[in-house]
Amino acid sequence: MKKWFIGVLALLAAGCGSGNKGEQARADYNRSLGDSIEIARQEIDSCDNQIKVLRDKVGRWLLDFTEVNNPREAGSYLIYTKMKDAYPLTKTGLMARINDNGQFELVAVLNPGQFDQIGVSSGEKEARSAVVPNDQALNYRNGQMTTVMFSGKEADEVGQLIASNAINTVKLSFYNNGDIRVTNPISTPTLNMIMATWQLYSDQREANRLERRAQMLHEKVNVLRAHRDRNGGLDGDTVK
């Protein structure tokens, strides 16, 4: 947002002084505005095309998910239908879901044992979650079983690594105070579930980003058009 706005200000500043340089300078300035408008329009078209592809992909992914509304939990979430009967987890494992705010979440269980962080590895690639201390909210214990919910940038990195290596061996490690407690390979059904959940989340997130980008570009074009019109430029540059 800042970059294009600064660029617009630069064009506006250049136009303010162009009146004293004659009609040629005015024409050159209006042409530069027109070029900027056309470049923005092309990017809008590109965004619209990508958004359509992503929305189609999201629609197909959603066919594999079920929305869960459990009154004992804080909000609803989407979960991979083939694995929904395995959740909530009662034995050591990992589950992915997408909450009602569109956030990717990982829920890990260690039974028996205590932990506050997870890590995944495939070959030389590795990613770790943030540390979530025991607080009986996001990290809670029920007898010998510990359940921890992870979200945010680090959880996204864990999910992305799993999704990118789902056809390979991926290992899941449980940490407590920085020390590894348990390391196990992630089963194929779990890998497929996390990959599908990550893809749905990632495609939806990218579509949302492109929609915001397209809206910003529309605003940019309108600003440039308005200034070109005031500077005696051509009419008719409406944006779809």
C-alpha positions as a printed Julia matrix, in Angstrom:
240×3 Matrix{Float64}:
   0.0     0.0     0.0
   2.76    2.47    0.92
   4.74    1.84   -2.26
   1.96    2.61   -4.7
   0.77    5.57   -2.64
   4.25    7.08   -2.67
   4.35    6.49   -6.41
   1.04    8.29   -6.85
   2.29   11.22   -4.8
   5.37   11.42   -7.0
   3.2    11.54  -10.12
   0.97   14.17   -8.57
   3.97   16.29   -7.62
   5.37   16.04  -11.12
   2.01   17.08  -12.59
   1.74   20.17  -10.4
   4.78   21.73  -11.99
   4.1    20.63  -15.53
   1.79   23.53  -16.45
   4.73   25.89  -16.84
   6.5    23.55  -19.26
   3.92   23.66  -22.01
   1.51   21.26  -23.6
   4.16   18.67  -24.44
   5.08   18.27  -20.78
   1.39   17.97  -19.91
   0.88   15.35  -22.61
   3.92   13.38  -21.43
   2.67   13.5   -17.87
  -0.82   12.35  -18.83
   0.73    9.55  -20.87
   2.68    8.38  -17.83
  -0.54    8.36  -15.83
  -2.19    6.34  -18.59
   0.67    3.84  -18.57
   0.35    3.44  -14.8
  -3.4     2.91  -15.14
  -2.91    0.23  -17.81
  -0.28   -1.61  -15.73
  -2.63   -1.63  -12.74
  -5.51   -2.85  -14.91
  -3.41   -5.74  -16.18
  -2.51   -6.73  -12.63
  -6.19   -6.53  -11.64
  -7.03   -8.93  -14.47
  -4.23  -11.26  -13.34
  -5.5   -11.16   -9.73
  -9.07  -11.86  -10.87
  -7.94  -14.88  -12.9
  -5.9   -16.28  -10.02
  -8.76  -15.69   -7.58
 -11.14  -17.67   -9.8
  -8.71  -20.62   -9.97
  -8.18  -20.55   -6.19
 -11.89  -20.28   -5.42
 -12.52  -23.33   -7.61
  -9.8   -25.23   -5.74
 -11.21  -24.18   -2.37
 -14.67  -25.36   -3.44
 -13.28  -28.79   -4.35
 -11.28  -29.06   -1.1
 -14.35  -28.19    0.97
 -16.08  -31.33   -0.27
 -13.6   -33.31    1.86
 -14.3   -31.38    5.08
 -16.94  -31.29    7.79
 -17.84  -28.33   10.0
 -17.88  -29.23   13.68
 -19.9   -27.24   16.21
 -19.19  -28.6    19.67
 -20.83  -26.6    22.51
 -17.96  -27.62   24.81
 -15.42  -25.88   22.55
 -14.89  -22.17   21.99
 -15.95  -22.08   18.33
 -16.66  -24.12   15.24
 -13.97  -25.51   12.95
 -13.46  -27.46    9.74
 -11.93  -30.91    9.98
 -10.99  -33.52    7.37
 -14.06  -35.75    7.1
 -12.16  -39.05    6.9
 -10.48  -38.29   10.24
 -13.28  -36.56   12.15
 -14.17  -39.69   14.14
 -10.58  -39.82   15.46
 -10.96  -36.36   17.03
 -10.63  -35.44   19.87
  -7.45  -37.48   20.03
  -7.1   -39.89   22.94
  -3.69  -41.28   22.06
  -0.4   -39.8    20.86
  -0.93  -38.07   17.54
  -1.5   -34.88   15.58
  -4.64  -33.36   14.06
  -5.12  -30.29   11.83
  -8.2   -28.1    11.62
  -9.28  -24.63   10.43
 -11.1   -22.49   12.99
 -14.08  -20.22   12.3
 -11.69  -17.28   11.78
  -9.95  -19.14    8.96
  -6.82  -19.85   11.03
  -4.85  -23.08   10.59
  -4.49  -24.97   13.87
  -2.61  -28.09   14.95
  -3.76  -30.11   17.95
  -1.18  -32.53   19.34
  -1.6   -35.2    22.0
   1.02  -37.11   23.95
  -0.27  -40.0    26.03
   1.4   -40.6    28.39
   3.64  -37.6    28.82
   3.97  -33.83   29.06
   5.13  -31.43   26.33
   4.95  -27.79   25.32
   6.27  -27.81   21.74
   6.3   -30.0    18.64
   8.68  -30.3    15.71
   8.55  -32.11   12.38
  11.37  -33.24   10.14
  11.73  -34.81    6.71
  15.26  -35.47    5.54
  17.24  -32.32    6.32
  14.12  -30.12    6.57
  12.79  -29.23    9.98
  10.17  -26.93   11.5
   9.11  -26.3    15.08
   6.04  -24.79   16.66
   6.14  -22.04   19.24
   6.33  -23.08   22.89
   2.9   -23.2    24.55
   3.26  -23.42   28.35
   0.89  -25.5    30.43
  -2.03  -23.21   31.3
  -5.04  -25.57   31.17
  -6.32  -23.59   28.15
  -4.13  -24.23   25.1
  -1.93  -26.73   26.95
  -3.91  -28.9    29.31
  -3.51  -32.24   31.05
  -5.99  -34.99   31.74
  -4.33  -37.59   33.9
  -1.26  -38.75   32.0
  -2.42  -37.26   28.67
  -1.35  -33.8    27.48
  -3.17  -31.91   24.7
  -1.71  -28.74   23.14
  -3.17  -26.49   20.44
  -0.73  -24.6    18.18
  -1.46  -21.76   15.76
   0.28  -18.78   14.21
   3.36  -18.4    12.03
   5.31  -21.36   13.47
   2.33  -23.71   13.26
   1.88  -22.64    9.63
   5.51  -23.55    8.96
   4.98  -26.99   10.51
   1.86  -27.55    8.43
   3.57  -26.39    5.24
   6.55  -28.69    5.77
   4.24  -31.67    6.31
   2.14  -30.81    3.26
   5.23  -30.4     1.08
   6.63  -33.78    2.13
   3.48  -35.86    2.51
   4.77  -38.5     0.08
   7.97  -38.86    2.13
   8.71  -39.97    5.68
   7.88  -37.19    8.14
   8.72  -37.53   11.84
   6.91  -35.79   14.69
   8.81  -34.9    17.87
   7.39  -33.79   21.21
   9.49  -31.38   23.29
   9.26  -30.35   26.91
  11.42  -27.46   28.13
  13.51  -27.84   24.97
  14.22  -31.55   25.39
  12.84  -34.23   23.05
  10.49  -36.62   24.83
   9.2   -38.76   21.96
   9.78  -38.98   18.18
   7.48  -41.0    15.92
   6.87  -41.22   12.15
   3.58  -39.62   11.08
   1.17  -42.18    9.61
   0.05  -41.88    5.98
  -3.61  -41.08    6.86
  -2.43  -38.3     9.17
  -0.08  -36.93    6.52
  -2.9   -36.88    3.97
  -5.24  -35.17    6.44
  -2.73  -32.44    7.3
  -1.82  -31.93    3.63
  -5.49  -31.49    2.65
  -6.14  -29.13    5.57
  -3.06  -27.07    4.76
  -4.01  -26.84    1.06
  -7.51  -25.63    1.88
  -6.16  -23.07    4.33
  -3.34  -21.95    2.02
  -5.56  -21.56   -1.06
  -8.18  -19.64    0.91
  -5.55  -17.36    2.43
  -3.99  -16.62   -0.96
  -7.4   -15.88   -2.52
  -8.12  -13.44    0.32
  -4.73  -11.76   -0.18
  -5.32  -11.35   -3.91
  -8.78   -9.89   -3.29
  -7.25   -7.26   -1.0
  -4.57   -6.58   -3.61
  -7.15   -6.18   -6.38
  -9.19   -3.76   -4.25
  -6.09   -1.67   -3.57
  -5.32   -1.57   -7.3
  -8.87   -0.42   -8.07
  -8.38    2.44   -5.62
  -5.03    3.27   -7.21
  -6.57    3.42  -10.69
  -9.37    5.68   -9.47
  -6.85    8.09   -7.92
  -4.77    8.18  -11.11
  -7.83    8.64  -13.31
  -9.15   11.47  -11.16
  -5.85   13.29  -11.35
  -5.5    12.75  -15.09
  -9.0    14.09  -15.62
  -8.14   17.2   -13.6
  -5.01   17.58  -15.67
  -6.95   17.57  -18.92
  -6.47   13.89  -19.77
  -8.76   11.53  -21.64
 -12.12   10.44  -20.27
 -13.6     7.0   -20.17
 -11.08    5.12  -18.04
 -13.56    3.26  -15.89
 -12.56    0.15  -14.0
 -14.73   -2.94  -13.94
